[in-house]
Amino acid sequence: MGALTIFGDGDRVPTVAEMVTILNYSLQQYHHGLNINDAYNIFDEWLAQGNSATDFISVIVDVYKVSGLFKDGGSAEKN
């Protein structure tokens, strides 16, 4: 699965498992001691704070922007 395929052609919402997996991988450079269960705990805390799973998409988009996969306008980078 490529990083951008979780959005399909812009016609689908990523699953919780996909978003948490991306969160887990995004944490590895600076928090390599965290595992997938820790990422799920972070996601659960997000929900406990009154957010929805759909709201978490904006977090994933921000992760993609920081990584360079999305430009600030939200479009995919072309290499």
N, CA, C and O atoms as CSV, one atom per row, in Angstrom:
chain,resi,resn,atom,element,x,y,z
A,1,MET,N,N,0.842,-1.176,0.000
A,1,MET,CA,C,0.000,0.000,0.000
A,1,MET,C,C,0.883,1.232,0.000
A,1,MET,O,O,1.731,1.386,0.878
A,2,GLY,N,N,0.697,2.101,-0.962
A,2,GLY,CA,C,1.412,3.360,-0.992
A,2,GLY,C,C,0.788,4.342,-0.016
A,2,GLY,O,O,-0.386,4.218,0.333
A,3,ALA,N,N,1.557,5.300,0.417
A,3,ALA,CA,C,1.105,6.242,1.439
A,3,ALA,C,C,-0.147,7.004,1.019
A,3,ALA,O,O,-1.023,7.254,1.848
A,4,LEU,N,N,-0.243,7.369,-0.229
A,4,LEU,CA,C,-1.379,8.179,-0.672
A,4,LEU,C,C,-2.598,7.350,-1.055
A,4,LEU,O,O,-3.679,7.904,-1.251
A,5,THR,N,N,-2.445,6.033,-1.164
A,5,THR,CA,C,-3.575,5.205,-1.585
A,5,THR,C,C,-4.664,5.124,-0.535
A,5,THR,O,O,-5.773,4.685,-0.841
A,6,ILE,N,N,-4.383,5.535,0.699
A,6,ILE,CA,C,-5.430,5.473,1.718
A,6,ILE,C,C,-6.576,6.423,1.409
A,6,ILE,O,O,-7.665,6.272,1.964
A,7,PHE,N,N,-6.354,7.396,0.536
A,7,PHE,CA,C,-7.402,8.332,0.149
A,7,PHE,C,C,-8.063,7.951,-1.167
A,7,PHE,O,O,-8.971,8.645,-1.624
A,8,GLY,N,N,-7.623,6.861,-1.784
A,8,GLY,CA,C,-8.155,6.471,-3.088
A,8,GLY,C,C,-7.941,7.609,-4.072
A,8,GLY,O,O,-6.863,8.200,-4.135
A,9,ASP,N,N,-8.957,7.899,-4.819
A,9,ASP,CA,C,-8.930,9.060,-5.727
A,9,ASP,C,C,-9.635,10.239,-5.079
A,9,ASP,O,O,-10.236,11.071,-5.759
A,10,GLY,N,N,-9.554,10.297,-3.754
A,10,GLY,CA,C,-10.259,11.324,-3.008
A,10,GLY,C,C,-11.692,10.920,-2.722
A,10,GLY,O,O,-12.507,11.737,-2.293
A,11,ASP,N,N,-11.992,9.644,-2.965
A,11,ASP,CA,C,-13.361,9.160,-2.834
A,11,ASP,C,C,-13.583,8.257,-1.627
A,11,ASP,O,O,-14.647,7.651,-1.497
A,12,ARG,N,N,-12.595,8.161,-0.744
A,12,ARG,CA,C,-12.770,7.287,0.407
A,12,ARG,C,C,-12.123,7.891,1.648
A,12,ARG,O,O,-11.204,8.705,1.566
A,13,VAL,N,N,-12.623,7.472,2.777
A,13,VAL,CA,C,-12.087,7.887,4.065
A,13,VAL,C,C,-11.168,6.767,4.545
A,13,VAL,O,O,-11.551,5.598,4.499
A,14,PRO,N,N,-9.969,7.103,5.002
A,14,PRO,CA,C,-9.071,6.060,5.495
A,14,PRO,C,C,-9.664,5.348,6.707
A,14,PRO,O,O,-10.399,5.945,7.493
A,15,THR,N,N,-9.335,4.074,6.845
A,15,THR,CA,C,-9.792,3.326,8.013
A,15,THR,C,C,-8.988,3.746,9.233
A,15,THR,O,O,-7.915,4.336,9.111
A,16,VAL,N,N,-9.513,3.440,10.399
A,16,VAL,CA,C,-8.793,3.718,11.639
A,16,VAL,C,C,-7.452,2.985,11.634
A,16,VAL,O,O,-6.429,3.554,12.013
A,17,ALA,N,N,-7.459,1.734,11.208
A,17,ALA,CA,C,-6.213,0.957,11.171
A,17,ALA,C,C,-5.171,1.622,10.279
A,17,ALA,O,O,-3.993,1.662,10.633
A,18,GLU,N,N,-5.588,2.144,9.129
A,18,GLU,CA,C,-4.653,2.821,8.228
A,18,GLU,C,C,-4.092,4.083,8.871
A,18,GLU,O,O,-2.889,4.338,8.805
A,19,MET,N,N,-4.963,4.868,9.492
A,19,MET,CA,C,-4.512,6.119,10.099
A,19,MET,C,C,-3.578,5.863,11.280
A,19,MET,O,O,-2.577,6.562,11.440
A,20,VAL,N,N,-3.894,4.876,12.101
A,20,VAL,CA,C,-3.043,4.575,13.254
A,20,VAL,C,C,-1.701,4.016,12.791
A,20,VAL,O,O,-0.672,4.300,13.403
A,21,THR,N,N,-1.699,3.237,11.733
A,21,THR,CA,C,-0.442,2.721,11.183
A,21,THR,C,C,0.435,3.874,10.700
A,21,THR,O,O,1.642,3.877,10.944
A,22,ILE,N,N,-0.157,4.844,10.023
A,22,ILE,CA,C,0.600,6.016,9.573
A,22,ILE,C,C,1.129,6.789,10.766
A,22,ILE,O,O,2.283,7.217,10.767
A,23,LEU,N,N,0.295,6.973,11.782
A,23,LEU,CA,C,0.745,7.639,13.002
A,23,LEU,C,C,1.938,6.908,13.594
A,23,LEU,O,O,2.937,7.531,13.951
A,24,ASN,N,N,1.837,5.589,13.699
A,24,ASN,CA,C,2.921,4.788,14.259
A,24,ASN,C,C,4.226,4.986,13.487
A,24,ASN,O,O,5.274,5.225,14.087
A,25,TYR,N,N,4.164,4.888,12.176
A,25,TYR,CA,C,5.378,5.064,11.372
A,25,TYR,C,C,5.919,6.489,11.462
A,25,TYR,O,O,7.132,6.695,11.425
A,26,SER,N,N,5.029,7.469,11.580
A,26,SER,CA,C,5.489,8.860,11.648
A,26,SER,C,C,6.205,9.153,12.962
A,26,SER,O,O,7.002,10.089,13.031
A,27,LEU,N,N,5.940,8.388,13.985
A,27,LEU,CA,C,6.579,8.587,15.290
A,27,LEU,C,C,7.962,7.947,15.393
A,27,LEU,O,O,8.716,8.258,16.315
A,28,GLN,N,N,8.298,7.072,14.476
A,28,GLN,CA,C,9.474,6.231,14.643
A,28,GLN,C,C,10.807,6.971,14.662
A,28,GLN,O,O,11.721,6.534,15.360
A,29,GLN,N,N,10.957,8.059,13.934
A,29,GLN,CA,C,12.247,8.747,13.911
A,29,GLN,C,C,12.624,9.295,15.283
A,29,GLN,O,O,13.769,9.156,15.711
A,30,TYR,N,N,11.680,9.909,15.969
A,30,TYR,CA,C,11.997,10.556,17.241
A,30,TYR,C,C,11.473,9.801,18.458
A,30,TYR,O,O,11.871,10.076,19.591
A,31,HIS,N,N,10.579,8.850,18.213
A,31,HIS,CA,C,9.985,8.075,19.316
A,31,HIS,C,C,9.990,6.599,18.941
A,31,HIS,O,O,8.955,5.934,18.994
A,32,HIS,N,N,11.160,6.090,18.560
A,32,HIS,CA,C,11.273,4.728,18.033
A,32,HIS,C,C,10.928,3.652,19.046
A,32,HIS,O,O,10.771,2.489,18.673
A,33,GLY,N,N,10.806,4.008,20.313
A,33,GLY,CA,C,10.425,3.033,21.324
A,33,GLY,C,C,8.929,2.768,21.368
A,33,GLY,O,O,8.483,1.832,22.032
A,34,LEU,N,N,8.141,3.593,20.657
A,34,LEU,CA,C,6.691,3.404,20.641
A,34,LEU,C,C,6.319,2.336,19.625
A,34,LEU,O,O,6.945,2.226,18.571
A,35,ASN,N,N,5.303,1.556,19.945
A,35,ASN,CA,C,4.856,0.521,19.016
A,35,ASN,C,C,3.411,0.795,18.587
A,35,ASN,O,O,2.829,1.816,18.955
A,36,ILE,N,N,2.847,-0.115,17.818
A,36,ILE,CA,C,1.502,0.091,17.279
A,36,ILE,C,C,0.467,0.206,18.398
A,36,ILE,O,O,-0.503,0.952,18.265
A,37,ASN,N,N,0.661,-0.521,19.494
A,37,ASN,CA,C,-0.270,-0.403,20.619
A,37,ASN,C,C,-0.215,0.988,21.225
A,37,ASN,O,O,-1.244,1.531,21.626
A,38,ASP,N,N,0.973,1.569,21.296
A,38,ASP,CA,C,1.103,2.946,21.783
A,38,ASP,C,C,0.383,3.917,20.850
A,38,ASP,O,O,-0.258,4.862,21.308
A,39,ALA,N,N,0.490,3.683,19.545
A,39,ALA,CA,C,-0.191,4.546,18.572
A,39,ALA,C,C,-1.709,4.442,18.747
A,39,ALA,O,O,-2.415,5.446,18.654
A,40,TYR,N,N,-2.208,3.233,18.999
A,40,TYR,CA,C,-3.646,3.078,19.262
A,40,TYR,C,C,-4.034,3.792,20.554
A,40,TYR,O,O,-5.122,4.364,20.636
A,41,ASN,N,N,-3.172,3.770,21.556
A,41,ASN,CA,C,-3.450,4.488,22.804
A,41,ASN,C,C,-3.525,5.989,22.559
A,41,ASN,O,O,-4.372,6.671,23.136
A,42,ILE,N,N,-2.642,6.508,21.705
A,42,ILE,CA,C,-2.685,7.926,21.338
A,42,ILE,C,C,-4.009,8.241,20.640
A,42,ILE,O,O,-4.657,9.246,20.936
A,43,PHE,N,N,-4.397,7.375,19.717
A,43,PHE,CA,C,-5.661,7.561,19.004
A,43,PHE,C,C,-6.840,7.496,19.984
A,43,PHE,O,O,-7.765,8.304,19.897
A,44,ASP,N,N,-6.806,6.544,20.906
A,44,ASP,CA,C,-7.882,6.436,21.902
A,44,ASP,C,C,-7.970,7.692,22.754
A,44,ASP,O,O,-9.065,8.143,23.089
A,45,GLU,N,N,-6.821,8.259,23.106
A,45,GLU,CA,C,-6.812,9.507,23.877
A,45,GLU,C,C,-7.418,10.641,23.049
A,45,GLU,O,O,-8.145,11.481,23.581
A,46,TRP,N,N,-7.121,10.665,21.765
A,46,TRP,CA,C,-7.703,11.644,20.847
A,46,TRP,C,C,-9.230,11.565,20.906
A,46,TRP,O,O,-9.910,12.588,20.991
A,47,LEU,N,N,-9.758,10.343,20.861
A,47,LEU,CA,C,-11.203,10.148,20.922
A,47,LEU,C,C,-11.756,10.554,22.287
A,47,LEU,O,O,-12.830,11.149,22.375
A,48,ALA,N,N,-11.019,10.230,23.346
A,48,ALA,CA,C,-11.459,10.553,24.707
A,48,ALA,C,C,-11.558,12.061,24.935
A,48,ALA,O,O,-12.288,12.515,25.816
A,49,GLN,N,N,-10.824,12.829,24.139
A,49,GLN,CA,C,-10.860,14.283,24.259
A,49,GLN,C,C,-12.020,14.895,23.482
A,49,GLN,O,O,-12.110,16.116,23.354
A,50,GLY,N,N,-12.906,14.048,22.964
A,50,GLY,CA,C,-14.103,14.535,22.286
A,50,GLY,C,C,-13.986,14.663,20.787
A,50,GLY,O,O,-14.895,15.176,20.133
A,51,ASN,N,N,-12.883,14.203,20.235
A,51,ASN,CA,C,-12.708,14.245,18.786
A,51,ASN,C,C,-13.306,12.992,18.166
A,51,ASN,O,O,-13.572,12.012,18.862
A,52,SER,N,N,-13.515,13.029,16.860
A,52,SER,CA,C,-14.027,11.855,16.154
A,52,SER,C,C,-12.920,11.227,15.316
A,52,SER,O,O,-11.883,11.839,15.060
A,53,ALA,N,N,-13.167,9.998,14.900
A,53,ALA,CA,C,-12.206,9.313,14.030
A,53,ALA,C,C,-12.033,10.091,12.726
A,53,ALA,O,O,-10.929,10.167,12.188
A,54,THR,N,N,-13.116,10.662,12.223
A,54,THR,CA,C,-13.039,11.450,10.990
A,54,THR,C,C,-12.181,12.702,11.189
A,54,THR,O,O,-11.475,13.121,10.271
A,55,ASP,N,N,-12.238,13.294,12.370
A,55,ASP,CA,C,-11.409,14.462,12.672
A,55,ASP,C,C,-9.924,14.120,12.597
A,55,ASP,O,O,-9.097,14.992,12.330
A,56,PHE,N,N,-9.587,12.857,12.832
A,56,PHE,CA,C,-8.176,12.437,12.833
A,56,PHE,C,C,-7.557,12.520,11.439
A,56,PHE,O,O,-6.334,12.547,11.302
A,57,ILE,N,N,-8.394,12.559,10.415
A,57,ILE,CA,C,-7.874,12.698,9.046
A,57,ILE,C,C,-7.028,13.952,8.928
A,57,ILE,O,O,-6.004,13.938,8.245
A,58,SER,N,N,-7.434,15.039,9.580
A,58,SER,CA,C,-6.651,16.280,9.503
A,58,SER,C,C,-5.264,16.094,10.117
A,58,SER,O,O,-4.303,16.715,9.662
A,59,VAL,N,N,-5.149,15.255,11.134
A,59,VAL,CA,C,-3.844,14.945,11.725
A,59,VAL,C,C,-2.985,14.217,10.705
A,59,VAL,O,O,-1.808,14.538,10.540
A,60,ILE,N,N,-3.563,13.242,10.022
A,60,ILE,CA,C,-2.821,12.470,9.017
A,60,ILE,C,C,-2.399,13.371,7.865
A,60,ILE,O,O,-1.281,13.250,7.364
A,61,VAL,N,N,-3.273,14.266,7.441
A,61,VAL,CA,C,-2.915,15.210,6.375
A,61,VAL,C,C,-1.751,16.089,6.830
A,61,VAL,O,O,-0.848,16.365,6.040
A,62,ASP,N,N,-1.756,16.532,8.082
A,62,ASP,CA,C,-0.633,17.319,8.604
A,62,ASP,C,C,0.659,16.504,8.613
A,62,ASP,O,O,1.726,17.029,8.293
A,63,VAL,N,N,0.569,15.232,8.977
A,63,VAL,CA,C,1.746,14.351,8.927
A,63,VAL,C,C,2.271,14.293,7.498
A,63,VAL,O,O,3.479,14.381,7.275
A,64,TYR,N,N,1.372,14.145,6.535
A,64,TYR,CA,C,1.780,14.087,5.130
A,64,TYR,C,C,2.420,15.409,4.681
A,64,TYR,O,O,3.396,15.398,3.931
A,65,LYS,N,N,1.881,16.534,5.131
A,65,LYS,CA,C,2.460,17.834,4.772
A,65,LYS,C,C,3.882,17.952,5.306
A,65,LYS,O,O,4.787,18.366,4.581
A,66,VAL,N,N,4.080,17.594,6.559
A,66,VAL,CA,C,5.409,17.686,7.173
A,66,VAL,C,C,6.395,16.764,6.464
A,66,VAL,O,O,7.570,17.099,6.311
A,67,SER,N,N,5.914,15.604,6.033
A,67,SER,CA,C,6.794,14.640,5.369
A,67,SER,C,C,7.127,15.059,3.942
A,67,SER,O,O,8.069,14.537,3.344
A,68,GLY,N,N,6.360,15.997,3.395
A,68,GLY,CA,C,6.581,16.422,2.015
A,68,GLY,C,C,5.710,15.691,1.008
A,68,GLY,O,O,5.794,15.966,-0.189
A,69,LEU,N,N,4.870,14.760,1.469
A,69,LEU,CA,C,3.989,14.046,0.542
A,69,LEU,C,C,2.894,14.946,-0.009
A,69,LEU,O,O,2.465,14.779,-1.151
A,70,PHE,N,N,2.437,15.905,0.801
A,70,PHE,CA,C,1.448,16.889,0.354
A,70,PHE,C,C,2.086,18.258,0.394
A,70,PHE,O,O,2.864,18.573,1.295
A,71,LYS,N,N,1.747,19.067,-0.592
A,71,LYS,CA,C,2.110,20.475,-0.525
A,71,LYS,C,C,1.101,21.138,0.385
A,71,LYS,O,O,0.119,20.502,0.768
A,72,ASP,N,N,1.306,22.389,0.745
A,72,ASP,CA,C,0.386,23.092,1.638
A,72,ASP,C,C,-1.023,23.137,1.087
A,72,ASP,O,O,-1.981,23.201,1.858
A,73,GLY,N,N,-1.174,23.104,-0.217
A,73,GLY,CA,C,-2.510,23.109,-0.819
A,73,GLY,C,C,-3.193,21.764,-0.736
A,73,GLY,O,O,-4.353,21.647,-1.131
A,74,GLY,N,N,-2.509,20.733,-0.231
A,74,GLY,CA,C,-3.121,19.430,-0.076
A,74,GLY,C,C,-2.914,18.494,-1.250
A,74,GLY,O,O,-3.336,17.339,-1.197
A,75,SER,N,N,-2.270,18.969,-2.315
A,75,SER,CA,C,-2.057,18.099,-3.453
A,75,SER,C,C,-0.827,17.233,-3.237
A,75,SER,O,O,0.085,17.588,-2.491
A,76,ALA,N,N,-0.827,16.105,-3.899
A,76,ALA,CA,C,0.290,15.174,-3.770
A,76,ALA,C,C,1.510,15.717,-4.490
A,76,ALA,O,O,1.407,16.346,-5.543
A,77,GLU,N,N,2.666,15.461,-3.899
A,77,GLU,CA,C,3.926,15.841,-4.525
A,77,GLU,C,C,4.169,14.939,-5.740
A,77,GLU,O,O,3.896,13.740,-5.694
A,78,LYS,N,N,4.668,15.505,-6.789
A,78,LYS,CA,C,5.067,14.744,-7.977
A,78,LYS,C,C,6.572,14.736,-8.048
A,78,LYS,O,O,7.203,15.792,-8.035
A,79,ASN,N,N,7.145,13.577,-8.122
A,79,ASN,CA,C,8.617,13.461,-8.236
A,79,ASN,C,C,9.001,13.045,-9.612
A,79,ASN,O,O,10.187,12.894,-9.904
